[in-house]
Amino acid sequence: MDKIKMTTPLVEMDGDEMAAILWRETKEKLVLPFVDLKVDYYDLSIRNRDNTDDQVTIDSAEAARRHGVAVKCATITPNLERIREYNLKKMWKSPNATIRSALDGTVFRAPILIKGIEPYVKTWEKPITLARHAYGDLYRATEMKIDGPGKCELVFTAEDGTERRELIHNFTSPGVAQGIHNLDNSIRSFARCCMSYALDVKQDLIFSAKDTISKVYDRNFREIFKQVFMEEYMEQFRHAGLKYEYCLIDDAVSRVIKNSGGYVWACQNYDGDVMSDMLATAYGSAAMMTSVLVSPDGVYEYEAAHGTVRRHYYQYLEGSVASTNPLAIIMAWSGGLKKRGELDGNEALSAFGAALEEESIQTVESGIMTADLEKVAVNPSPHVVTGLQFIDIVQKRLAKRLD
Ligand code: NAD
């Protein structure tokens, strides 16, 4: 068969460890044989970020903005241990945080639903998509260790020099303090992204925060969501028969365990980080979650929601079998190709992305899966394979289908 042609390149952001092994294998075996792939390639592996003083991450975000669609492999966010492990010049920022800030986007994480793989939460019948605000809060915090007694304050100095002060704490003994911020414009974009997405997937929307305790910060989020809804989306939601609701985060968490799913749950940055891991695990495995960063001006970055799977990488390097599940990585590629096809009016490319997704899902439905899914499989004796074997099997199915 002739390979499918592309007009606009896909921005490829390569990554680290086991995720990178599966990433390259997916590209080699599941994309390159079928697509005349055009990529604008950026190597975001920790060594190259260190060599380029992280310029490569900034360049990759600019390329995503230029071309509109990117696919990203999981990358190491350095901590002290990683600095020693890779002999790094410094503790570079999380590439995801850099890219999210550059694109001011919202991350939508949705489970990969497969017949025969049952979520741990038995009431869930429909997917729950988690929308995570991708700017500010803890991820842009300034922190201070307080060594002894003294007064710690929040000070805002306006451009005309006037000051406003709020006492954080009168320290009588050592402790810690933290300052976080967010921007009305970013919160507004977040609200719009969530509301457009909910309309797109025809699901109700919940936004949760803790405004009973955070009476200014979280209250501001709640008010902006309400205003955007009333002024821009209420009519469209009514027409579509959908609801928007604010919900205290505690209430949202207890509800999620009891209901049947089928809605978009918008969370602040930290809540979204934690809750998306909870949802992914409850749907069977960290590898059962797709993730896409959507910017308000329509830039899409597809990635797997899990990390670099370091533990498996060291097993792999030692020559033992690492049963890493490549599904979310395959879905990042297929999602990017489908969106590229859609934006370029390239139906063959979109259809290929959809075929790649279907063949991967049907492989699991036929009983062939990686070890992480064994515990949640309905079939009592699935055929367990490694991640690399799984990719080989999907390649054979795809080749047969597209022949
Ligand atoms: P991780 O997601 O890499 O792995 C945690 C555990 O989850 C693994 O030990 C494994 O048991 C399971 N797991 C994750 N993905 C799996 C898969 N595809 N198949 C089977 N099991 C899977 O998280 P971590 O160990 O906390 O982080 C490792 C590295 O990844 C860190 O350096 C961190 O900075 C980075 N990280 C990157 C991203 C990203 O780029 N999107 C996200 C999270 C963590």
Residues whose N, C-alpha, C, O or C-beta is under 5 A from the ligand:
A	BS01	NAD	C73 A74 T75 I76 T77 A286 A287 A304 A305 H306 G307 T308 V309 R310 R311 S323 T324 N325 D372
